[in-house]
């Protein structure tokens, strides 16, 4: 059922004539969502429970217009899990409480409870929406969202829009996968490998097109782990948007989308209609520790010029050569922020703690969700809200002054690629080093672009670094985290506390949000530990597992685990022999 539904949605919902995009009159768009379990089999290999909306999955593509007010009444009918929703890429300027990450800007919505999200969308572009609770969105609770722009600078260059997604897909539910991932039985931190790739939550997607027309494609990677290479055989893409930001057109035959990234590009169809053409998404297998036998990393769809013509098998590629997003130039010409007010390093690594599991760290701290959501601590800490101690030892909190130009230097001390996402802002991608460059060296001269590319999710290469800059002009509590969901749940998170005293004066939390906290018995007053008498006292805060004893390594943990297993097996064999009846033994004669 899911396969035919997806193609049906593409045909009826995803082809939106440019001339029919809603006008400039702002509207109020209401959504009434019951979040619950349904069954689906998107890759045709394994039916499983997925999280749907109002009894349906895939969940809907949302089409709204810049300036619209969006009101979502979300009812948690999962029964066995709490939930939330984050509108990925939205600035939520003035509505920080609607951002969605649990333990950060809100309490978890427990089963049976409801929460209302109410905000105005003041930015156009390609976005998505997903749960921000306990690695939940790979279970299907994620969908694409498009904000149409009556003032799109490229509106005269295309005839219609086509929006669709790429993703990885798991046959097992995430609760079990997470338990196995963050465990002493997985001391190397090997991430679960997806079972397949999807295109618009299906496979064998067909998209009808007409010869000679130009289409504005909006493509979003809503996957949990795998970046994907994407190309259309026989066609050239002109990139005009990334992560909701217009850029000067740049031609390419292939793009690479990390988890959470979005691309908007123009494609002009061929003049003849004698053949159809493959569109291919290919998961980046460099990310996988082990490639399971028989894994198909590719998903194929087709531009359908003629339904009677065959669907060609795409050609195999020996190498991938995608467009480098760092070459993009923003359409509005915003120049490099040269005068930095606040710069700090986030040095990331993956390492083991005393429970034997592998975790992710910024500056030797793995993120632990505080007892009181950080936004509520801001609002109840008084003048101490400017002191990062209030927000706990394990939240990697940075207090930012309003309108400061902030620079983050991300140093990747890991052999993997990582896509980092900043809530509440897009940023200037100032510099990205080649793979294996090591940590950023400020003493070296780096040629910086005059007008850097801007987006909200950027990949750092293995054992390398990048530098981003943004202006702290949006008071709020904003996460900065890896959008590989396995690394988010294992602690690769920092917290930006932006203009906290301004936030205290301007933000009012809706009563409904406090009611959700009460329903889940979550404190909403005090510091990270829930202390109110002295917000600088962190007694009772949630803490990470203790450090490993000196000298232990992941390899040592593996050896220890297998030694323990061998010991238990040995004891079991001895016990089995010891329990054998005496008469069965061959005793020597007297």
C-alpha positions as CSV (number, residue, x, y, z in Angstrom):
1,X,0.0,0.0,0.0
2,X,2.8,2.4,0.9
3,X,4.4,2.0,-2.6
4,X,1.3,3.0,-4.6
5,X,0.5,5.8,-2.1
6,X,3.9,7.4,-2.6
7,X,3.6,7.4,-6.3
8,X,0.1,8.7,-6.1
9,X,1.3,11.5,-3.8
10,X,4.0,12.5,-6.3
11,X,1.5,12.7,-9.1
12,X,-1.2,14.6,-7.3
13,X,0.7,16.7,-4.6
14,X,4.3,17.1,-5.7
15,X,3.7,18.7,-9.1
16,X,2.7,22.3,-8.2
17,X,2.4,24.7,-11.1
18,X,4.4,27.8,-10.4
19,X,1.5,30.0,-11.4
20,X,-0.7,28.4,-8.7
21,X,1.6,29.1,-5.8
22,X,-0.4,31.0,-3.2
23,X,-0.2,34.8,-3.2
24,X,1.2,37.2,-0.7
25,X,-1.9,37.3,1.5
26,X,-0.9,35.6,4.8
27,X,-3.1,32.8,5.9
28,X,-3.5,30.7,9.0
29,X,-2.8,27.0,8.3
30,X,-4.2,24.5,10.8
31,X,-3.0,21.0,11.2
32,X,-4.7,18.5,13.6
33,X,-2.3,15.5,14.0
34,X,-2.9,12.2,15.7
35,X,0.6,10.6,16.0
36,X,0.3,6.8,16.1
37,X,1.6,3.5,14.8
38,X,0.7,2.1,11.4
39,X,2.3,-0.7,9.4
40,X,4.2,-0.1,6.2
41,X,6.6,-1.9,3.8
42,X,8.3,0.8,1.8
43,X,11.1,-1.2,0.3
44,X,9.0,-4.3,-0.3
45,X,11.2,-6.5,1.9
46,X,9.8,-6.2,5.4
47,X,6.6,-4.9,6.9
48,X,7.1,-3.1,10.2
49,X,5.4,-0.6,12.5
50,X,6.1,3.0,11.5
51,X,4.9,6.3,13.0
52,X,2.2,7.9,11.0
53,X,-0.1,10.9,11.1
54,X,-3.9,10.4,11.3
55,X,-3.5,6.7,10.5
56,X,-1.4,7.3,7.3
57,X,2.2,6.8,6.3
58,X,4.1,8.3,4.5
59,X,3.3,11.5,6.3
60,X,2.2,14.4,4.2
61,X,4.3,16.9,2.2
62,X,3.4,20.3,3.7
63,X,2.9,23.2,1.3
64,X,2.7,26.6,3.0
65,X,3.6,30.2,1.9
66,X,6.0,32.7,3.4
67,X,4.1,34.8,5.9
68,X,1.6,32.1,6.9
69,X,0.8,31.4,10.5
70,X,1.1,27.6,11.3
71,X,-0.9,26.0,14.1
72,X,-0.3,22.3,14.8
73,X,-2.4,20.5,17.4
74,X,-0.3,17.4,18.1
75,X,-1.9,14.5,19.9
76,X,0.4,11.6,21.1
77,X,-1.5,8.4,20.4
78,X,1.6,6.2,20.3
79,X,0.8,4.5,23.5
80,X,4.3,3.4,24.4
81,X,6.5,6.4,23.5
82,X,6.7,10.1,24.2
83,X,7.1,12.4,21.2
84,X,7.7,16.0,19.8
85,X,8.1,17.7,16.5
86,X,10.8,20.0,15.2
87,X,10.4,22.1,12.0
88,X,13.9,21.7,10.7
89,X,15.6,24.9,9.5
90,X,12.9,27.4,10.8
91,X,14.4,30.3,12.7
92,X,11.4,30.4,15.2
93,X,12.3,34.1,15.7
94,X,10.3,35.1,18.8
95,X,8.8,31.6,19.2
96,X,11.8,29.7,20.6
97,X,9.4,27.5,22.6
98,X,8.1,26.0,19.3
99,X,11.4,24.7,18.2
100,X,10.8,21.2,19.4
101,X,13.9,19.4,20.8
102,X,12.9,17.6,24.0
103,X,14.9,18.7,27.1
104,X,15.9,21.9,25.3
105,X,12.9,24.0,24.5
106,X,10.1,21.8,25.7
107,X,9.1,18.7,27.8
108,X,8.5,15.4,26.2
109,X,4.9,14.9,25.2
110,X,3.8,11.7,27.0
111,X,1.3,9.2,25.6
112,X,-2.2,10.6,25.7
113,X,-1.1,14.2,26.0
114,X,-1.3,17.0,23.4
115,X,0.7,20.1,22.6
116,X,0.0,23.0,20.3
117,X,2.8,24.6,18.2
118,X,1.9,28.1,17.0
119,X,4.3,30.2,14.9
120,X,4.7,32.4,11.8
121,X,6.9,31.3,8.9
122,X,9.0,34.3,7.7
123,X,11.4,32.4,5.5
124,X,11.0,30.7,2.1
125,X,12.7,27.5,1.0
126,X,12.9,23.7,1.3
127,X,12.6,22.3,4.8
128,X,11.4,19.2,6.7
129,X,9.7,18.3,9.9
130,X,10.5,15.4,12.3
131,X,10.4,14.1,15.8
132,X,13.2,15.4,18.1
133,X,12.7,12.7,20.7
134,X,15.1,9.7,21.4
135,X,16.1,8.9,17.9
136,X,12.5,8.6,16.9
137,X,12.3,10.0,13.4
138,X,13.9,7.1,11.5
139,X,10.8,5.1,12.5
140,X,9.0,7.2,9.9
141,X,8.1,10.4,11.9
142,X,9.6,12.7,9.3
143,X,8.4,14.5,6.2
144,X,9.1,17.3,3.7
145,X,8.0,20.9,4.1
146,X,8.0,23.5,1.4
147,X,7.6,27.3,2.0
148,X,6.7,28.9,-1.3
149,X,7.9,32.4,-2.1
150,X,5.9,34.8,-4.2
151,X,9.1,36.8,-4.5
152,X,11.4,33.9,-5.5
153,X,14.1,35.6,-7.6
154,X,14.1,32.6,-10.0
155,X,10.3,32.3,-10.3
156,X,10.4,33.3,-14.0
157,X,12.9,30.5,-14.8
158,X,10.7,27.4,-14.1
159,X,7.3,26.1,-15.0
160,X,6.5,23.7,-12.1
161,X,7.9,22.4,-8.8
162,X,8.6,18.8,-7.9
163,X,9.4,18.0,-4.2
164,X,10.6,14.6,-3.0
165,X,12.9,13.0,-0.4
166,X,15.8,10.6,-0.1
167,X,16.4,8.5,3.0
168,X,17.9,5.4,4.4
169,X,15.6,2.7,5.9
170,X,15.8,0.2,8.7
171,X,13.7,-2.9,9.1
172,X,14.0,-2.9,12.9
173,X,12.5,-0.3,15.3
174,X,14.8,2.3,16.7
175,X,14.4,1.5,20.3
176,X,16.0,-1.9,19.9
177,X,18.7,-0.5,17.5
178,X,19.6,2.3,19.9
179,X,19.9,-0.2,22.9
180,X,22.3,-2.3,20.9
181,X,24.2,0.7,19.6
182,X,24.9,2.5,22.9
183,X,26.1,-0.7,24.7
184,X,29.2,-2.4,26.0
185,X,28.5,-5.1,23.4
186,X,29.3,-2.4,20.7
187,X,32.4,-0.8,22.1
188,X,33.7,0.4,18.8
189,X,30.5,2.4,18.2
190,X,29.7,0.8,14.8
191,X,26.5,2.4,13.6
192,X,23.6,0.1,12.4
193,X,23.8,-0.1,8.7
194,X,20.5,0.7,6.8
195,X,18.7,-2.1,5.1
196,X,17.9,-0.1,2.0
197,X,17.5,3.4,0.5
198,X,14.3,5.1,-0.3
199,X,13.1,7.8,-2.7
200,X,10.0,9.6,-1.4
201,X,9.5,6.8,1.0
202,X,9.3,4.2,-1.7
203,X,11.3,2.6,-4.5
204,X,10.8,2.7,-8.2
205,X,9.4,6.2,-8.0
206,X,8.0,7.7,-11.3
207,X,7.7,11.4,-11.9
208,X,5.8,12.6,-15.0
209,X,7.5,15.4,-16.9
210,X,6.9,17.2,-20.2
211,X,9.5,17.9,-22.9
212,X,11.0,21.4,-22.9
213,X,9.7,22.4,-19.5
214,X,11.9,23.5,-16.7
215,X,11.2,22.1,-13.2
216,X,12.2,23.4,-9.8
217,X,13.2,20.2,-7.9
218,X,13.3,20.4,-4.1
219,X,15.2,17.5,-2.7
220,X,15.6,16.7,1.1
221,X,17.6,13.9,2.7
222,X,15.4,12.9,5.6
223,X,17.6,9.9,6.5
224,X,19.0,9.0,9.9
225,X,22.6,8.2,8.8
226,X,23.6,7.9,5.2
227,X,24.6,10.8,3.0
228,X,23.5,10.2,-0.6
229,X,24.9,11.0,-4.0
230,X,22.1,12.0,-6.4
231,X,22.1,12.4,-10.2
232,X,19.7,12.4,-13.1
233,X,21.0,10.6,-16.2
234,X,21.1,12.7,-19.4
235,X,20.2,16.0,-17.5
236,X,22.1,18.8,-15.9
237,X,21.1,20.4,-12.5
238,X,21.4,24.1,-11.8
239,X,21.6,24.6,-8.1
240,X,19.7,27.7,-6.9
241,X,19.0,27.0,-3.2
242,X,20.5,25.1,-0.3
243,X,18.8,24.7,3.1
244,X,16.3,27.5,2.4
245,X,18.9,30.0,1.1
246,X,18.9,31.2,-2.5
247,X,22.3,31.1,-4.2
248,X,23.6,32.1,-7.6
249,X,23.0,29.3,-10.1
250,X,25.7,26.6,-10.3
251,X,25.6,23.8,-12.8
252,X,26.5,20.2,-11.8
253,X,25.8,16.6,-12.9
254,X,25.8,15.3,-9.3
255,X,25.1,16.5,-5.8
256,X,25.8,15.1,-2.3
257,X,23.3,15.5,0.4
258,X,24.2,14.6,4.0
259,X,21.4,13.7,6.4
260,X,19.2,16.8,6.9
261,X,20.5,18.8,3.9
262,X,18.2,20.2,1.2
263,X,18.9,21.3,-2.3
264,X,16.8,23.2,-4.8
265,X,17.8,22.9,-8.4
266,X,16.4,23.7,-11.9
267,X,16.3,21.0,-14.6
268,X,15.2,21.6,-18.1
269,X,13.7,18.6,-19.9
270,X,14.9,17.4,-23.2
271,X,12.9,18.4,-26.3
272,X,12.0,14.9,-27.3
273,X,9.9,12.4,-25.4
274,X,11.1,9.1,-26.9
275,X,12.8,7.8,-23.7
276,X,12.6,8.0,-19.9
277,X,15.6,8.7,-17.7
278,X,16.8,7.3,-14.4
279,X,17.2,9.4,-11.2
280,X,19.5,7.7,-8.7
281,X,20.2,8.1,-5.0
282,X,23.2,6.2,-3.8
283,X,24.1,5.8,-0.1
284,X,27.6,6.8,0.9
285,X,29.1,3.5,1.9
286,X,32.2,5.2,3.3
287,X,30.0,5.8,6.4
288,X,29.5,2.1,7.1
289,X,31.9,0.2,9.3
290,X,30.9,-3.0,7.6
291,X,28.9,-3.5,4.4
292,X,26.4,-6.3,4.8
293,X,26.4,-9.0,2.0
294,X,23.8,-8.2,-0.6
295,X,23.2,-4.6,0.5
296,X,21.9,-2.5,-2.4
297,X,23.0,1.1,-1.6
298,X,21.0,2.6,-4.5
299,X,17.5,3.7,-5.1
300,X,16.2,4.5,-8.5
301,X,13.3,6.6,-9.8
302,X,12.5,7.8,-13.3
303,X,11.6,11.0,-15.1
304,X,8.7,9.7,-17.2
305,X,8.5,11.4,-20.6
306,X,6.5,8.4,-22.0
307,X,4.6,5.9,-19.8
308,X,4.8,3.4,-22.7
309,X,8.6,3.6,-23.0
310,X,10.8,1.3,-20.8
311,X,12.4,2.4,-17.5
312,X,16.1,2.1,-18.2
313,X,18.5,0.6,-15.8
314,X,21.0,3.3,-14.6
315,X,24.6,2.9,-15.6
316,X,27.0,1.8,-12.9
317,X,29.5,4.4,-11.7
318,X,33.1,3.6,-10.7
319,X,33.6,6.9,-8.8
320,X,31.5,9.7,-7.4
321,X,32.4,13.3,-8.2
322,X,29.7,15.6,-6.7
323,X,29.5,19.3,-6.7
324,X,31.3,21.1,-3.8
325,X,28.8,23.2,-2.0
326,X,31.5,25.4,-0.7
327,X,31.7,27.0,-4.2
328,X,28.2,28.4,-3.9
329,X,27.6,32.2,-3.6
330,X,24.5,33.6,-1.9
331,X,22.1,35.3,-4.2
332,X,21.7,38.3,-1.8
333,X,25.4,39.0,-1.8
334,X,25.9,38.9,2.0
335,X,29.6,39.4,2.6
336,X,31.8,37.6,5.0
337,X,31.4,38.5,8.7
338,X,35.0,39.7,9.2
339,X,34.9,41.1,12.8
340,X,34.3,38.1,15.1
341,X,33.2,38.9,18.6
342,X,33.1,35.4,20.1
343,X,35.0,32.4,18.8
344,X,35.4,29.0,20.3
345,X,36.4,25.5,19.4
346,X,34.3,22.3,19.5
347,X,36.7,19.4,19.4
348,X,34.8,16.2,18.7
349,X,35.7,12.6,19.2
350,X,34.2,9.2,19.7
351,X,35.3,7.3,22.9
352,X,34.3,4.9,25.5
353,X,33.1,5.5,29.0
354,X,33.2,3.3,32.1
355,X,30.0,1.3,31.2
356,X,31.9,0.0,28.1
357,X,29.7,1.8,25.6
358,X,31.0,4.2,22.9
359,X,29.9,7.9,23.1
360,X,30.3,11.1,21.2
361,X,32.0,14.1,22.7
362,X,32.5,17.8,22.3
363,X,35.5,19.0,24.3
364,X,35.5,15.8,26.3
365,X,31.9,16.2,27.3
366,X,29.1,13.9,26.0
367,X,25.7,15.6,26.1
368,X,23.2,14.5,28.7
369,X,19.6,15.8,28.7
370,X,19.1,18.1,31.8
371,X,16.3,17.5,34.3
372,X,14.7,20.9,33.4
373,X,14.5,21.8,29.7
374,X,17.2,24.4,29.1
375,X,14.8,27.1,27.9
376,X,12.8,26.9,31.2
377,X,16.1,27.2,33.1
378,X,16.8,30.4,31.2
379,X,13.4,31.8,32.1
380,X,13.6,31.0,35.8
381,X,17.3,31.7,36.6
382,X,17.0,35.5,36.9
383,X,20.3,37.3,36.5
384,X,22.2,34.0,36.7
385,X,20.9,33.1,33.2
386,X,24.1,34.5,31.7
387,X,26.2,32.0,33.7
388,X,26.6,28.7,31.7
389,X,26.9,26.8,35.0
390,X,23.1,27.0,35.3
391,X,22.6,24.8,32.3
392,X,24.6,21.8,33.7
393,X,28.0,20.2,33.3
394,X,26.8,17.9,30.5
395,X,25.0,20.3,28.0
396,X,28.0,22.0,26.4
397,X,26.4,25.3,26.9
398,X,27.7,28.6,25.4
399,X,26.1,32.0,26.4
400,X,26.1,34.4,23.4
401,X,25.6,38.2,23.5
402,X,22.9,39.6,21.3
403,X,24.1,40.6,17.8
404,X,27.6,39.3,18.4
405,X,29.3,37.7,15.4
406,X,30.0,34.1,16.6
407,X,32.6,31.8,15.1
408,X,32.6,28.0,15.7
409,X,35.7,26.0,14.8
410,X,34.7,22.4,14.5
411,X,37.6,20.0,14.8
412,X,36.8,16.4,13.8
413,X,39.1,13.9,15.6
414,X,37.3,11.0,14.0
415,X,37.7,8.9,10.8
416,X,34.1,9.6,9.7
417,X,32.1,12.3,8.0
418,X,29.7,14.3,10.1
419,X,26.9,16.7,9.1
420,X,26.4,19.4,11.8
421,X,23.1,21.4,12.1
422,X,22.5,24.7,13.9
423,X,19.0,25.4,15.1
424,X,17.6,29.0,14.8
425,X,20.0,30.2,12.2
426,X,21.7,29.6,8.9
427,X,25.4,30.3,9.0
428,X,28.3,31.3,6.7
429,X,30.4,28.3,5.7
430,X,33.7,30.2,6.0
431,X,36.2,27.4,5.6
432,X,36.3,23.6,5.2
433,X,39.6,21.7,5.2
434,X,40.4,18.6,3.1
435,X,40.2,15.2,4.7
436,X,42.9,14.3,7.1
437,X,44.0,17.9,7.7
438,X,43.8,17.6,11.4
439,X,42.7,20.5,13.7
440,X,42.3,24.0,12.5
441,X,45.5,26.1,12.8
442,X,44.7,29.7,13.4
443,X,48.4,30.6,12.7
444,X,48.1,29.6,9.1
445,X,46.7,31.9,6.4
446,X,43.4,30.6,5.1
447,X,41.9,32.1,2.0
448,X,38.3,33.0,3.0
449,X,35.5,33.6,0.5
450,X,34.2,37.2,0.1
451,X,30.6,36.0,0.1
452,X,30.5,32.6,1.8
453,X,27.9,29.9,1.0
454,X,25.1,29.9,3.7
455,X,23.1,26.9,5.0
456,X,22.1,25.3,8.3
457,X,23.7,21.9,7.9
458,X,27.4,21.4,6.9
459,X,29.6,18.3,6.6
460,X,33.0,18.1,8.2
461,X,35.4,15.6,6.4
462,X,37.2,12.8,8.2
463,X,40.0,13.9,10.7
464,X,39.5,17.5,9.5
465,X,37.8,20.8,10.4
466,X,35.5,23.5,9.3
467,X,34.8,27.1,10.4
468,X,31.3,28.7,10.4
469,X,30.1,32.2,11.4
470,X,26.7,33.6,12.3
471,X,25.2,36.7,13.9
472,X,23.5,36.0,17.2
473,X,20.4,38.0,16.3
474,X,17.8,35.5,17.4
475,X,17.4,35.2,21.2
476,X,16.8,31.7,22.2
477,X,18.2,28.3,23.1
478,X,19.5,26.6,20.0
479,X,21.1,23.2,19.6
480,X,24.2,22.6,17.5
481,X,24.5,18.9,16.8
482,X,25.5,16.1,14.4
483,X,22.5,15.1,12.4
484,X,23.5,11.5,12.1
485,X,20.9,10.3,14.6
486,X,23.2,7.6,16.1
487,X,25.6,10.4,17.1
488,X,22.9,12.6,18.4
489,X,21.6,9.9,20.8
490,X,25.2,9.2,21.9
491,X,25.9,12.8,22.8
492,X,27.3,14.9,19.9
493,X,25.5,18.1,21.0
494,X,26.2,21.6,22.1
495,X,23.8,24.3,23.3
496,X,23.8,27.9,22.3
497,X,22.2,30.2,24.9
498,X,21.6,33.3,22.9
499,X,20.8,36.7,24.7
500,X,19.1,35.0,27.7
501,X,18.1,38.2,29.5
502,X,16.4,39.5,26.3
503,X,14.6,36.1,26.1
504,X,13.3,36.5,29.7
505,X,11.7,39.8,28.8
506,X,10.2,38.8,25.5
507,X,9.1,35.1,25.6
508,X,6.0,33.7,27.2
509,X,5.5,29.9,27.4
510,X,2.0,28.8,26.5
511,X,0.1,27.2,29.4
512,X,-0.4,24.1,27.3
513,X,3.3,23.5,27.2
514,X,3.5,23.6,31.0
515,X,0.5,21.2,31.1
516,X,2.5,18.7,29.0
517,X,5.4,19.0,31.5
518,X,3.0,18.2,34.4
519,X,1.5,15.3,32.5
520,X,5.0,13.8,32.1
521,X,6.1,14.8,35.6
522,X,8.9,16.9,34.2
523,X,10.1,19.8,36.3
524,X,10.1,23.2,34.5
525,X,11.6,25.5,37.1
526,X,15.2,25.8,38.2
527,X,18.6,24.9,36.8
528,X,19.7,21.8,34.9
529,X,19.3,19.8,38.2
530,X,15.9,21.2,39.0
531,X,17.4,23.3,41.9
532,X,15.6,26.5,42.6
533,X,17.0,27.8,45.9
534,X,20.5,28.1,44.4
535,X,20.6,27.8,40.6
536,X,24.4,27.5,40.7
537,X,24.1,24.3,42.7
538,X,24.0,21.3,40.3
539,X,23.5,18.6,43.0
540,X,21.3,15.9,41.5
541,X,21.9,16.7,37.8
542,X,21.8,13.9,35.3
543,X,25.4,12.7,34.7
544,X,27.2,10.7,32.1
545,X,28.7,7.3,32.8
546,X,32.1,7.5,34.7
547,X,35.3,7.6,32.8
548,X,37.1,4.5,31.7
549,X,39.9,3.3,34.0
550,X,43.3,4.6,32.8
551,X,44.7,2.6,30.0
552,X,41.5,1.0,28.7
553,X,40.7,1.3,25.0
554,X,37.9,0.1,22.7
555,X,40.1,-2.8,21.7
556,X,40.7,-3.6,25.4
557,X,36.9,-3.6,26.0
558,X,36.4,-6.0,23.1
559,X,39.0,-8.3,24.5
560,X,37.4,-8.0,28.0
561,X,33.9,-8.7,26.6
562,X,35.0,-11.8,24.7
563,X,37.1,-13.0,27.7
564,X,34.0,-12.7,29.9
565,X,31.9,-14.6,27.3
566,X,34.6,-17.3,27.1
567,X,34.7,-17.5,30.9
568,X,31.0,-17.9,31.2
569,X,31.0,-20.5,28.5
570,X,33.8,-22.4,30.2
571,X,32.0,-22.3,33.5
572,X,28.8,-23.5,31.8
573,X,30.7,-26.5,30.3
574,X,32.2,-27.4,33.7
575,X,28.8,-27.2,35.4
576,X,27.3,-29.3,32.6
577,X,29.9,-32.0,33.1
578,X,29.7,-31.8,36.9
579,X,25.9,-32.4,36.7
580,X,26.3,-35.5,34.6
581,X,25.1,-38.8,36.4
582,X,27.9,-40.8,38.0
583,X,26.7,-44.0,36.5
584,X,27.4,-42.6,33.0
585,X,31.1,-42.3,33.9
586,X,33.6,-45.1,33.1
587,X,35.2,-45.9,36.5
588,X,38.4,-47.9,36.7
589,X,38.1,-51.4,38.2
590,X,39.4,-52.2,41.7
